[in-house]
Amino acid sequence: MQVVMPTVEADVAFGLGRSNLANAEVRSRVVKALDAVGMSEYLQRPVQTLSGGQKQRVAIAGALAEACKVLLLDELTTFLDESDQIGVIKSVQNLLDVSGDVTALWVTHRLEELEYADGAVYMEDGKVVMHGDAASMSASLDSPDAFERNHTENVSMVSLKFQDSNGVLDQGHQTSSPVRRDVVNRSLSAAKFLENDEMDLEGGKLEKERDKTIRGNKLPKIQNQALISGLAYCISSCSMILVNKFVLSSYDFNAGISLMVYQNFISVIIVSILSSLGLISTEPLTWRLIKVWLPVNFIFVGMLVTSMFSLRYINVAMVTVLKNVTNVITAVGEMYLFMKHHDSRVWAALFLMIVSAVSGGITDLQFHAVGYAWQIINCFLTASYSLTLRRVMDTAKQVTKSGNLGEFSMVLLNNTLSLPLGILLIFVFKEFDYLCTTPLLRMPDFWLVMTLSGFLGLAISFTSMWFLHQTGATTYSLVGSLNKIPLSVAGIVIFKVPTSLQNSASILFGLLAGVFFARAKMRERSQS
């Protein structure tokens, strides 16, 4: 689903242009459709100011304005944050409850979305594996003996007839158009059933004509994946920062950009190998996609470079506390760019983060103005990356062959595009001359540590996606905040950082403020 017009009203009315309706009728349909999805107050809002979830609701309203009776919703919540995911799902649910004559067929791999469906169908290799009501399906798929298939090689749309509200399905034959779909862990087709109504999706010409390049994960079944993925994420995240600090400080390696380029090169090699082996799926790097993604990549490179520069001068504990400033900048950006309002608890947590960052800097016995300056720049770039990514993502997905852009594709895209820019920066910052003279490059153990840092950088991408899929955005956010505590302690102990009671208290205060912020965001999401 895509939005194409500059304002919400114009986009919803776009499809009615061929209906030869009076202006008053068009206006009435637009208002009713937006009201049905909870977007009536956004009538004159520019589309570019909407969040991803709001854009999805506008797209649904456009379909409703044309009086459609069936909504085919394919991976509607992909790349949305948790509040937007819930907003979109509840909008569709409310629409179906009040309309009485609209059916939604929802294709998703998110098991937690089953609770909003009346029934579900599990498909694999173009065949229905099982079907039933939402409760029994959820229990079956979440059991130890559940289907833990990580790859669907050729999933076809199956003609379904919705007969009644008891979740009885009449399975028709497979359609002639295969839908090749990249599915992570589970593939579910969740459907809203009509009362006393019968509809043949194939007869209604609702088959989805879209081919996707498929590669999936062939991983063995693992018990307690949430716990294991969480530990893997925490270990890789902590290890990456500590290893980078070790390379830059303990080895006194004065070429942070070169380290970044080497790490990104390793990531590109590994992801390319895994993709060629069919273990993961990646999008081809077309020129159209590169042009769309370049602004994001410039910020991405700046974010990595400034992180390397700041880590060289500042201890790990203070870096983690100062990174909280990123949350403050992001929240302000969301408010002005996406009209997103935060509750008082979130702002209180953000205020505590600022206080801890200021007090930590004042009491830092190893205060280095250059390092702090680089870290503040890094906070602005990191927040800019997050905010810009939201704007560019929808456009980027439109220019891909599959209409999607997964985590592995983003890793490959970001790291590949960063290589030429990174090499240019090596010459701009005169690191090339340093590399030609430093004896470190003749030490095998140094290359071993550098290579390890490259593997850890990629490991963060893999484990964060794994952990996020196994738990959810709220748990992921909270664990990420709690993970800063052992990271800070390890940074102080391993690198023997001199500290005072005041500085230690400021660091602890900042870390707790981060946990408080994660909790406040969880509460905000649940209320939304």
Buried (B, 14 or more C-beta within 10 A) or exposed (E): BBBEBEBBBBBBBBBBEEEEBEEEEBBEBBBBBBBBBBBBEBBEBEBEBBBBBBBBBBBBBBBBBBEBEBBBBBBBBBBBBBBBBBBBBBBBBEBBEEEEEBBBBBBBBBBBBBEBBBBBBBBBEBEBEBBBBBBBBBEBBEEEEBBBBBBBBEBBBBBBBBBEBEBBBEEBEBBEEBBBBBBBBBBBBBBBBBEEBEBBBBEBEBBBEBEBBBBBBEBEEEEEBBEBBBBBBBBBBBBBBBBBBBBBBEBEBBBBBBBBBBBBBBBBEBBEEBBEEBBBBBBEBEEEBBEBBEEBBBBBBBBBBBBBBBBBBBBBBBBBBBBBBBBBBBBBBBEEBBEBEBEEBBBBBBEBBBBBBBBBBEBBEEBBEEBBBBBBBBBBBBBBBBBBBBBBBBEBBBBBEBBBBBBBBBBBBBBBBBBEBBBEBBEEBEBEEBBEEBEBBEEEEBEEBBEBBBBBBBBBBBBBBBBBBBBBBBBBBBBBBBBBBEBBBBBBEEBEBEBEEBBBBBBBBBBBBBBBBBBBBBBBBEEB
